[in-house]
């Protein structure tokens, strides 16, 4: 396993011979509250991972024992002028969109508090694995703002418009079991096993075609919300991008020869 640091607060670990990248939030003294510096580092790490053709899956984790991420750094923001807040906005947006726009499948491993921007980082992932200590929510209206890391758009896509409205308007926190029942998280695991289970899931995903994984994610993301006819056109374009690839040829050959595929990744 290799490690690379992006600034002081973001760590990337590579597993499965580099096919799985663990993107670790590492600001334990502030329970991973997203400061301006941390946002810049997270965006930079996402850019690097998105350009790395060896990476097939990204797992978003936390090094803090009791929190995934508690959202924006409100202590930092308490000192901001209006002009400071305007200047910070594109920086923080870059962090959330960096995770959202990763071209490979992404899995969030959540334990403890995942609130506000912290939960939005998880929502930006394709799948969320949570342990029994997880507490999630978008409490922004309780401090005079609204979710600004994609929450008003990502949450209704996950649980529907009415349920998202209830959760955002009440600003309530949702504990792990209820969160799983509502579909706020996808897989509920035993306490302390979220990272382990998320990495195991990522390893299973990473065994598949890297070309196929990127195209499948593109079709899923672009087609969501379109009418069926338009969505099928998105799917067809994604299919055409893989149909004549080396990965497709290798996959068919490996199947017929009854052996594991050696994906060329192109």
Beta strands, then each sheet from edge to edge (+ up, - down):
strand 1: 2-6
strand 2: 10-15
strand 3: 20-25
strand 4: 57-62
strand 5: 67-69
strand 6: 105-110
strand 7: 113-115
strand 8: 127-131
strand 9: 135-137
strand 10: 174-175
strand 11: 187-189
sheet 1: 1+ 2- 3+ 4+ 6+ 8+ 11+
sheet 2: 5+ 7+ 9+ 10-
end
